[in-house]
Amino acid sequence: MLAKIKAMIKKFPTPYTLAAKLTTYEINWYKQQYGRYPWERPVA
């Protein structure tokens, strides 16, 4: 699933298009794994 989400991030870089393509389940799964939403950039 992570590979799919990463591919989606590359394909749909803006939060609006990305959120429209991902399911709520996928978004919540990513948030649980990483503590941030897929479209949020990690702070170095």
N, C-alpha and C positions, 0 to 999 in steps of 0.2 A: 504493500500500500504506500509506503514511503516513496518508492521510486515513482509511482503514479503522481503523487502530490508534487514531488520535485519537478517532474516533467510539466505539470500544470503551471507551476510557478514560472518556468521558463517561457511557456507558451502564452500565458495570460499574466503579465507582470503587474497589472493594476489590481488593487483590492476588489474593485467592483466586479470585474470580469472573472477574477479568480473565485470569488465567493459564489458567483452565479454558477460556476462549473462544478465546484466541489459540493458534496452533500454535507448536511449538518453533522452527520456521523463522522465523516472524514475530518472535518474542521475540528471537532471536539477531540478526536483521537490524536490529532497532531498537537493540539494545545496540551493534552495530558502528557504526551511524550516530551515536549520541548519547553512547556511553560510559556509559550507565545503562540500567536496565530501565524498561519503560514505566510501571510503577506507582510508581517512585521519583520523588519530587518534586525538581526541580532546586534546588540550594542557591544562594541569591542572593549 
